[in-house]
Amino acid sequence: MQVKSTSFWRNGAYACNIVGPKGERYARGRLDFFAVYLVPVDVWYIVPFDVVERNCSLNLTPRKGHKFSQYMEAWNLLRGQEKVQRKKTRGRVPGGGGARQPLLKCKAARMKSFGEKSG
């Protein structure tokens, strides 16, 4: 599990980077969940890695009906109670391990999303 937190509000959602300290994506098999805490509203998201493995960041809106609302306060996932319906994973086994993949760079995408200049 990787624990993240944010208080950064942008365009109607809390934005949270889900990459490592060098702007690299986590490789499949290194973790099963992201636990993301939205500080200003005291809300946790428990998001399965396989749902967001291609993302560099998440935009979370703490209300029903948004893209990740099914993972809001989804502590049951950590207990192995799969009551949340996951998205299909295009032929991959959810949470499947396999060979470790190299970390993928997300820095350029992250910088673009936050309006930073690369250099």
TORVEX-246421 format. One record per atom (N, C-alpha, C): residue number from 1; residue in one letter; x, y, z. Coordinates in nm, 3 decimals, decimal comma. Example, Ala and Ser with C-alpha at 12.3 -4.5 7.8 and 13.67 -1.06 7.14 Angstrom:
node k 1	r a	px 1,319	py -0,569	pz 0,780;
node k 1	r a	px 1,230	py -0,450	pz 0,780;
node k 1	r a	px 1,320	py -0,330	pz 0,780;
node k 2	r s	px 1,285	py -0,225	pz 0,708;
node k 2	r s	px 1,367	py -0,106	pz 0,714;
node k 2	r s	px 1,290	py 0,003	pz 0,787;
END
This chain:
node k 1	r m	px 0,084	py -0,117	pz 0,000;
node k 1	r m	px 0,000	py 0,000	pz 0,000;
node k 1	r m	px 0,089	py 0,123	pz 0,000;
node k 2	r q	px 0,044	py 0,224	pz -0,072;
node k 2	r q	px 0,112	py 0,352	pz -0,073;
node k 2	r q	px 0,012	py 0,455	pz -0,021;
node k 3	r v	px 0,052	py 0,531	pz 0,080;
node k 3	r v	px -0,035	py 0,631	pz 0,140;
node k 3	r v	px 0,002	py 0,768	pz 0,086;
node k 4	r k	px -0,099	py 0,840	pz 0,038;
node k 4	r k	px -0,080	py 0,974	pz -0,018;
node k 4	r k	px -0,181	py 1,066	pz 0,049;
node k 5	r s	px -0,156	py 1,196	pz 0,043;
node k 5	r s	px -0,252	py 1,293	pz 0,093;
node k 5	r s	px -0,246	py 1,418	pz 0,007;
node k 6	r t	px -0,354	py 1,495	pz 0,011;
node k 6	r t	px -0,358	py 1,620	pz -0,065;
node k 6	r t	px -0,454	py 1,718	pz 0,000;
node k 7	r s	px -0,426	py 1,844	pz -0,022;
node k 7	r s	px -0,520	py 1,951	pz 0,011;
node k 7	r s	px -0,531	py 2,046	pz -0,108;
node k 8	r f	px -0,476	py 2,004	pz -0,222;
node k 8	r f	px -0,471	py 2,086	pz -0,343;
node k 8	r f	px -0,601	py 2,075	pz -0,421;
node k 9	r w	px -0,676	py 2,184	pz -0,428;
node k 9	r w	px -0,805	py 2,189	pz -0,497;
node k 9	r w	px -0,785	py 2,258	pz -0,631;
node k 10	r r	px -0,826	py 2,190	pz -0,739;
node k 10	r r	px -0,810	py 2,247	pz -0,873;
node k 10	r r	px -0,926	py 2,200	pz -0,960;
node k 11	r n	px -0,989	py 2,293	pz -1,027;
node k 11	r n	px -1,097	py 2,264	pz -1,122;
node k 11	r n	px -1,206	py 2,175	pz -1,063;
node k 12	r g	px -1,247	py 2,201	pz -0,941;
node k 12	r g	px -1,357	py 2,128	pz -0,880;
node k 12	r g	px -1,324	py 1,992	pz -0,823;
node k 13	r a	px -1,194	py 1,963	pz -0,804;
node k 13	r a	px -1,154	py 1,833	pz -0,749;
node k 13	r a	px -1,023	py 1,848	pz -0,673;
node k 14	r y	px -0,999	py 1,753	pz -0,583;
node k 14	r y	px -0,870	py 1,747	pz -0,515;
node k 14	r y	px -0,776	py 1,666	pz -0,602;
node k 15	r a	px -0,660	py 1,723	pz -0,634;
node k 15	r a	px -0,561	py 1,655	pz -0,718;
node k 15	r a	px -0,453	py 1,594	pz -0,630;
node k 16	r c	px -0,418	py 1,469	pz -0,662;
node k 16	r c	px -0,316	py 1,399	pz -0,584;
node k 16	r c	px -0,227	py 1,317	pz -0,677;
node k 17	r n	px -0,098	py 1,343	pz -0,671;
node k 17	r n	px -0,003	py 1,263	pz -0,750;
node k 17	r n	px 0,010	py 1,125	pz -0,687;
node k 18	r i	px 0,014	py 1,024	pz -0,772;
node k 18	r i	px 0,030	py 0,886	pz -0,723;
node k 18	r i	px 0,155	py 0,825	pz -0,785;
node k 19	r v	px 0,262	py 0,902	pz -0,778;
node k 19	r v	px 0,391	py 0,856	pz -0,829;
node k 19	r v	px 0,493	py 0,861	pz -0,716;
node k 20	r g	px 0,607	py 0,800	pz -0,739;
node k 20	r g	px 0,714	py 0,799	pz -0,640;
node k 20	r g	px 0,785	py 0,934	pz -0,633;
node k 21	r p	px 0,885	py 0,945	pz -0,547;
node k 21	r p	px 0,954	py 1,072	pz -0,524;
node k 21	r p	px 1,027	py 1,126	pz -0,646;
node k 22	r k	px 1,060	py 1,043	pz -0,742;
node k 22	r k	px 1,129	py 1,090	pz -0,862;
node k 22	r k	px 1,034	py 1,101	pz -0,981;
node k 23	r g	px 0,904	py 1,107	pz -0,953;
node k 23	r g	px 0,805	py 1,120	pz -1,059;
node k 23	r g	px 0,786	py 0,994	pz -1,141;
node k 24	r e	px 0,816	py 0,879	pz -1,082;
node k 24	r e	px 0,804	py 0,752	pz -1,153;
node k 24	r e	px 0,682	py 0,676	pz -1,105;
node k 25	r r	px 0,611	py 0,615	pz -1,201;
node k 25	r r	px 0,497	py 0,531	pz -1,167;
node k 25	r r	px 0,544	py 0,408	pz -1,091;
node k 26	r y	px 0,457	py 0,359	pz -1,004;
node k 26	r y	px 0,487	py 0,235	pz -0,934;
node k 26	r y	px 0,463	py 0,119	pz -1,031;
node k 27	r a	px 0,550	py 0,021	pz -1,028;
node k 27	r a	px 0,540	py -0,095	pz -1,116;
node k 27	r a	px 0,438	py -0,193	pz -1,062;
node k 28	r r	px 0,373	py -0,262	pz -1,153;
node k 28	r r	px 0,277	py -0,368	pz -1,117;
node k 28	r r	px 0,349	py -0,468	pz -1,026;
node k 29	r g	px 0,281	py -0,510	pz -0,922;
node k 29	r g	px 0,337	py -0,607	pz -0,828;
node k 29	r g	px 0,404	py -0,545	pz -0,707;
node k 30	r r	px 0,428	py -0,414	pz -0,710;
node k 30	r r	px 0,493	py -0,348	pz -0,596;
node k 30	r r	px 0,395	py -0,310	pz -0,486;
node k 31	r l	px 0,268	py -0,287	pz -0,522;
node k 31	r l	px 0,167	py -0,254	pz -0,423;
node k 31	r l	px 0,029	py -0,292	pz -0,474;
node k 32	r d	px -0,065	py -0,304	pz -0,383;
node k 32	r d	px -0,201	py -0,343	pz -0,419;
node k 32	r d	px -0,300	py -0,227	pz -0,415;
node k 33	r f	px -0,275	py -0,129	pz -0,327;
node k 33	r f	px -0,369	py -0,019	pz -0,309;
node k 33	r f	px -0,297	py 0,114	pz -0,290;
node k 34	r f	px -0,369	py 0,221	pz -0,324;
node k 34	r f	px -0,334	py 0,356	pz -0,283;
node k 34	r f	px -0,437	py 0,397	pz -0,179;
node k 35	r a	px -0,391	py 0,448	pz -0,067;
node k 35	r a	px -0,479	py 0,509	pz 0,033;
node k 35	r a	px -0,455	py 0,658	pz 0,022;
node k 36	r v	px -0,556	py 0,731	pz -0,022;
node k 36	r v	px -0,542	py 0,875	pz -0,046;
node k 36	r v	px -0,631	py 0,950	pz 0,051;
node k 37	r y	px -0,570	py 1,042	pz 0,126;
node k 37	r y	px -0,642	py 1,120	pz 0,226;
node k 37	r y	px -0,662	py 1,262	pz 0,175;
node k 38	r l	px -0,787	py 1,307	pz 0,173;
node k 38	r l	px -0,819	py 1,445	pz 0,137;
node k 38	r l	px -0,826	py 1,524	pz 0,267;
node k 39	r v	px -0,721	py 1,598	pz 0,296;
node k 39	r v	px -0,705	py 1,663	pz 0,426;
node k 39	r v	px -0,819	py 1,760	pz 0,460;
node k 40	r p	px -0,855	py 1,853	pz 0,372;
node k 40	r p	px -0,956	py 1,953	pz 0,412;
node k 40	r p	px -1,095	py 1,895	pz 0,443;
node k 41	r v	px -1,128	py 1,781	pz 0,386;
node k 41	r v	px -1,262	py 1,725	pz 0,406;
node k 41	r v	px -1,261	py 1,596	pz 0,487;
node k 42	r d	px -1,144	py 1,553	pz 0,534;
node k 42	r d	px -1,130	py 1,435	pz 0,619;
node k 42	r d	px -1,195	py 1,311	pz 0,556;
node k 43	r v	px -1,155	py 1,283	pz 0,432;
node k 43	r v	px -1,209	py 1,169	pz 0,358;
node k 43	r v	px -1,093	py 1,085	pz 0,305;
node k 44	r w	px -1,106	py 0,955	pz 0,315;
node k 44	r w	px -1,008	py 0,861	pz 0,261;
node k 44	r w	px -1,064	py 0,791	pz 0,137;
node k 45	r y	px -0,976	py 0,762	pz 0,044;
node k 45	r y	px -1,006	py 0,677	pz -0,072;
node k 45	r y	px -0,913	py 0,557	pz -0,066;
node k 46	r i	px -0,966	py 0,439	pz -0,083;
node k 46	r i	px -0,888	py 0,316	pz -0,092;
node k 46	r i	px -0,904	py 0,268	pz -0,236;
node k 47	r v	px -0,803	py 0,294	pz -0,318;
node k 47	r v	px -0,813	py 0,269	pz -0,461;
node k 47	r v	px -0,721	py 0,154	pz -0,500;
node k 48	r p	px -0,775	py 0,049	pz -0,562;
node k 48	r p	px -0,690	py -0,062	pz -0,607;
node k 48	r p	px -0,590	py -0,016	pz -0,712;
node k 49	r f	px -0,469	py -0,064	pz -0,701;
node k 49	r f	px -0,363	py -0,028	pz -0,796;
node k 49	r f	px -0,404	py -0,056	pz -0,940;
node k 50	r d	px -0,466	py -0,171	pz -0,965;
node k 50	r d	px -0,497	py -0,208	pz -1,102;
node k 50	r d	px -0,600	py -0,115	pz -1,167;
node k 51	r v	px -0,673	py -0,039	pz -1,088;
node k 51	r v	px -0,770	py 0,056	pz -1,143;
node k 51	r v	px -0,700	py 0,182	pz -1,194;
node k 52	r v	px -0,588	py 0,220	pz -1,131;
node k 52	r v	px -0,523	py 0,348	pz -1,164;
node k 52	r v	px -0,376	py 0,333	pz -1,205;
node k 53	r e	px -0,333	py 0,213	pz -1,240;
node k 53	r e	px -0,190	py 0,192	pz -1,266;
node k 53	r e	px -0,134	py 0,277	pz -1,379;
node k 54	r r	px -0,216	py 0,322	pz -1,471;
node k 54	r r	px -0,169	py 0,405	pz -1,582;
node k 54	r r	px -0,175	py 0,554	pz -1,552;
node k 55	r n	px -0,227	py 0,590	pz -1,436;
node k 55	r n	px -0,240	py 0,731	pz -1,398;
node k 55	r n	px -0,115	py 0,780	pz -1,326;
node k 56	r c	px -0,089	py 0,909	pz -1,342;
node k 56	r c	px 0,016	py 0,975	pz -1,265;
node k 56	r c	px -0,045	py 1,052	pz -1,149;
node k 57	r s	px -0,171	py 1,088	pz -1,164;
node k 57	r s	px -0,240	py 1,160	pz -1,058;
node k 57	r s	px -0,388	py 1,124	pz -1,061;
node k 58	r l	px -0,455	py 1,157	pz -0,951;
node k 58	r l	px -0,599	py 1,135	pz -0,940;
node k 58	r l	px -0,667	py 1,268	pz -0,911;
node k 59	r n	px -0,783	py 1,288	pz -0,969;
node k 59	r n	px -0,868	py 1,402	pz -0,936;
node k 59	r n	px -0,989	py 1,346	pz -0,864;
node k 60	r l	px -1,001	py 1,379	pz -0,736;
node k 60	r l	px -1,103	py 1,320	pz -0,650;
node k 60	r l	px -1,202	py 1,425	pz -0,603;
node k 61	r t	px -1,330	py 1,396	pz -0,622;
node k 61	r t	px -1,438	py 1,483	pz -0,578;
node k 61	r t	px -1,521	py 1,404	pz -0,478;
node k 62	r p	px -1,517	py 1,441	pz -0,351;
node k 62	r p	px -1,583	py 1,361	pz -0,247;
node k 62	r p	px -1,735	py 1,374	pz -0,246;
node k 63	r r	px -1,797	py 1,316	pz -0,349;
node k 63	r r	px -1,944	py 1,310	pz -0,356;
node k 63	r r	px -1,982	py 1,187	pz -0,437;
node k 64	r k	px -2,103	py 1,143	pz -0,421;
node k 64	r k	px -2,150	py 1,026	pz -0,495;
node k 64	r k	px -2,159	py 1,057	pz -0,644;
node k 65	r g	px -2,132	py 0,955	pz -0,723;
node k 65	r g	px -2,148	py 0,967	pz -0,867;
node k 65	r g	px -2,025	py 1,008	pz -0,945;
node k 66	r h	px -1,917	py 1,046	pz -0,879;
node k 66	r h	px -1,797	py 1,081	pz -0,954;
node k 66	r h	px -1,717	py 0,955	pz -0,985;
node k 67	r k	px -1,616	py 0,968	pz -1,067;
node k 67	r k	px -1,541	py 0,855	pz -1,121;
node k 67	r k	px -1,491	py 0,757	pz -1,015;
node k 68	r f	px -1,441	py 0,807	pz -0,903;
node k 68	r f	px -1,383	py 0,721	pz -0,800;
node k 68	r f	px -1,468	py 0,711	pz -0,674;
node k 69	r s	px -1,594	py 0,749	pz -0,682;
node k 69	r s	px -1,678	py 0,751	pz -0,561;
node k 69	r s	px -1,692	py 0,612	pz -0,497;
node k 70	r q	px -1,684	py 0,507	pz -0,577;
node k 70	r q	px -1,696	py 0,372	pz -0,520;
node k 70	r q	px -1,580	py 0,336	pz -0,428;
node k 71	r y	px -1,471	py 0,412	pz -0,434;
node k 71	r y	px -1,355	py 0,384	pz -0,351;
node k 71	r y	px -1,346	py 0,477	pz -0,229;
node k 72	r m	px -1,443	py 0,567	pz -0,215;
node k 72	r m	px -1,445	py 0,657	pz -0,101;
node k 72	r m	px -1,477	py 0,577	pz 0,026;
node k 73	r e	px -1,385	py 0,584	pz 0,124;
node k 73	r e	px -1,399	py 0,511	pz 0,250;
node k 73	r e	px -1,421	py 0,361	pz 0,228;
node k 74	r a	px -1,358	py 0,306	pz 0,126;
node k 74	r a	px -1,375	py 0,163	pz 0,090;
node k 74	r a	px -1,279	py 0,074	pz 0,169;
node k 75	r w	px -1,285	py 0,085	pz 0,301;
node k 75	r w	px -1,196	py 0,008	pz 0,388;
node k 75	r w	px -1,218	py -0,142	pz 0,374;
node k 76	r n	px -1,337	py -0,181	pz 0,329;
node k 76	r n	px -1,367	py -0,323	pz 0,311;
node k 76	r n	px -1,271	py -0,389	pz 0,212;
node k 77	r l	px -1,216	py -0,313	pz 0,119;
node k 77	r l	px -1,120	py -0,370	pz 0,023;
node k 77	r l	px -0,994	py -0,419	pz 0,092;
node k 78	r l	px -0,953	py -0,352	pz 0,198;
node k 78	r l	px -0,833	py -0,393	pz 0,270;
node k 78	r l	px -0,856	py -0,519	pz 0,352;
node k 79	r r	px -0,981	py -0,546	pz 0,383;
node k 79	r r	px -1,017	py -0,667	pz 0,457;
node k 79	r r	px -1,046	py -0,783	pz 0,362;
node k 80	r g	px -1,031	py -0,758	pz 0,231;
node k 80	r g	px -1,055	py -0,863	pz 0,133;
node k 80	r g	px -1,201	py -0,881	pz 0,097;
node k 81	r q	px -1,283	py -0,787	pz 0,135;
node k 81	r q	px -1,425	py -0,794	pz 0,102;
node k 81	r q	px -1,449	py -0,714	pz -0,024;
node k 82	r e	px -1,454	py -0,781	pz -0,136;
node k 82	r e	px -1,463	py -0,716	pz -0,266;
node k 82	r e	px -1,606	py -0,676	pz -0,301;
node k 83	r k	px -1,666	py -0,587	pz -0,225;
node k 83	r k	px -1,802	py -0,542	pz -0,254;
node k 83	r k	px -1,804	py -0,434	pz -0,361;
node k 84	r v	px -1,691	py -0,371	pz -0,384;
node k 84	r v	px -1,682	py -0,267	pz -0,486;
node k 84	r v	px -1,664	py -0,333	pz -0,621;
node k 85	r q	px -1,743	py -0,289	pz -0,717;
node k 85	r q	px -1,733	py -0,346	pz -0,851;
node k 85	r q	px -1,619	py -0,276	pz -0,923;
node k 86	r r	px -1,518	py -0,352	pz -0,962;
node k 86	r r	px -1,401	py -0,295	pz -1,029;
node k 86	r r	px -1,424	py -0,285	pz -1,179;
node k 87	r k	px -1,348	py -0,194	pz -1,239;
node k 87	r k	px -1,350	py -0,183	pz -1,384;
node k 87	r k	px -1,281	py -0,305	pz -1,443;
node k 88	r k	px -1,316	py -0,341	pz -1,565;
node k 88	r k	px -1,247	py -0,452	pz -1,631;
node k 88	r k	px -1,103	py -0,411	pz -1,659;
node k 89	r t	px -1,013	py -0,506	pz -1,654;
node k 89	r t	px -0,871	py -0,476	pz -1,666;
node k 89	r t	px -0,811	py -0,523	pz -1,798;
node k 90	r r	px -0,890	py -0,531	pz -1,902;
node k 90	r r	px -0,842	py -0,564	pz -2,036;
node k 90	r r	px -0,756	py -0,688	pz -2,039;
node k 91	r g	px -0,809	py -0,798	pz -1,987;
node k 91	r g	px -0,740	py -0,925	pz -1,996;
node k 91	r g	px -0,636	py -0,950	pz -1,889;
node k 92	r r	px -0,610	py -0,852	pz -1,803;
node k 92	r r	px -0,513	py -0,871	pz -1,696;
node k 92	r r	px -0,585	py -0,923	pz -1,573;
node k 93	r v	px -0,515	py -0,994	pz -1,493;
node k 93	r v	px -0,570	py -1,043	pz -1,368;
node k 93	r v	px -0,557	py -0,932	pz -1,265;
node k 94	r p	px -0,669	py -0,883	pz -1,206;
node k 94	r p	px -0,659	py -0,777	pz -1,106;
node k 94	r p	px -0,567	py -0,817	pz -0,991;
node k 95	r g	px -0,474	py -0,729	pz -0,959;
node k 95	r g	px -0,381	py -0,754	pz -0,849;
node k 95	r g	px -0,276	py -0,858	pz -0,882;
node k 96	r g	px -0,272	py -0,903	pz -1,008;
node k 96	r g	px -0,176	py -1,006	pz -1,047;
node k 96	r g	px -0,034	py -0,956	pz -1,039;
node k 97	r g	px 0,055	py -1,039	pz -0,998;
node k 97	r g	px 0,195	py -1,000	pz -0,983;
node k 97	r g	px 0,271	py -1,007	pz -1,113;
node k 98	r g	px 0,334	py -1,119	pz -1,136;
node k 98	r g	px 0,413	py -1,133	pz -1,257;
node k 98	r g	px 0,550	py -1,072	pz -1,240;
node k 99	r a	px 0,622	py -1,062	pz -1,350;
node k 99	r a	px 0,757	py -1,007	pz -1,346;
node k 99	r a	px 0,752	py -0,859	pz -1,309;
node k 100	r r	px 0,851	py -0,816	pz -1,234;
node k 100	r r	px 0,858	py -0,675	pz -1,198;
node k 100	r r	px 0,893	py -0,594	pz -1,320;
node k 101	r q	px 0,821	py -0,485	pz -1,339;
node k 101	r q	px 0,846	py -0,398	pz -1,452;
node k 101	r q	px 0,929	py -0,279	pz -1,404;
node k 102	r p	px 1,007	py -0,220	pz -1,495;
node k 102	r p	px 1,082	py -0,101	pz -1,454;
node k 102	r p	px 0,985	py 0,014	pz -1,424;
node k 103	r l	px 1,027	py 0,106	pz -1,338;
node k 103	r l	px 0,944	py 0,221	pz -1,308;
node k 103	r l	px 0,932	py 0,307	pz -1,433;
node k 104	r l	px 0,814	py 0,361	pz -1,455;
node k 104	r l	px 0,787	py 0,443	pz -1,571;
node k 104	r l	px 0,784	py 0,589	pz -1,529;
node k 105	r k	px 0,838	py 0,675	pz -1,611;
node k 105	r k	px 0,844	py 0,817	pz -1,578;
node k 105	r k	px 0,709	py 0,884	pz -1,595;
node k 106	r c	px 0,672	py 0,964	pz -1,497;
node k 106	r c	px 0,549	py 1,042	pz -1,503;
node k 106	r c	px 0,579	py 1,190	pz -1,487;
node k 107	r k	px 0,704	py 1,225	pz -1,468;
node k 107	r k	px 0,737	py 1,363	pz -1,436;
node k 107	r k	px 0,687	py 1,460	pz -1,542;
node k 108	r a	px 0,706	py 1,431	pz -1,670;
node k 108	r a	px 0,663	py 1,523	pz -1,775;
node k 108	r a	px 0,512	py 1,541	pz -1,772;
node k 109	r a	px 0,438	py 1,433	pz -1,755;
node k 109	r a	px 0,292	py 1,443	pz -1,749;
node k 109	r a	px 0,249	py 1,521	pz -1,625;
node k 110	r r	px 0,315	py 1,497	pz -1,512;
node k 110	r r	px 0,281	py 1,567	pz -1,388;
node k 110	r r	px 0,308	py 1,715	pz -1,402;
node k 111	r m	px 0,422	py 1,750	pz -1,462;
node k 111	r m	px 0,457	py 1,890	pz -1,478;
node k 111	r m	px 0,356	py 1,960	pz -1,569;
node k 112	r k	px 0,313	py 1,892	pz -1,674;
node k 112	r k	px 0,216	py 1,949	pz -1,765;
node k 112	r k	px 0,083	py 1,973	pz -1,694;
node k 113	r s	px 0,042	py 1,874	pz -1,613;
node k 113	r s	px -0,088	py 1,887	pz -1,545;
node k 113	r s	px -0,089	py 1,999	pz -1,442;
node k 114	r f	px 0,026	py 2,033	pz -1,386;
node k 114	r f	px 0,033	py 2,139	pz -1,287;
node k 114	r f	px 0,088	py 2,269	pz -1,346;
node k 115	r g	px 0,105	py 2,274	pz -1,479;
node k 115	r g	px 0,148	py 2,395	pz -1,546;
node k 115	r g	px 0,292	py 2,433	pz -1,521;
node k 116	r e	px 0,374	py 2,338	pz -1,482;
node k 116	r e	px 0,516	py 2,365	pz -1,459;
node k 116	r e	px 0,593	py 2,353	pz -1,589;
node k 117	r k	px 0,707	py 2,418	pz -1,594;
node k 117	r k	px 0,794	py 2,407	pz -1,709;
node k 117	r k	px 0,899	py 2,302	pz -1,682;
node k 118	r s	px 0,926	py 2,217	pz -1,783;
node k 118	r s	px 1,029	py 2,116	pz -1,764;
node k 118	r s	px 1,164	py 2,178	pz -1,794;
node k 119	r g	px 1,266	py 2,122	pz -1,735;
node k 119	r g	px 1,396	py 2,181	pz -1,759;
node k 119	r g	px 1,501	py 2,112	pz -1,691;
END
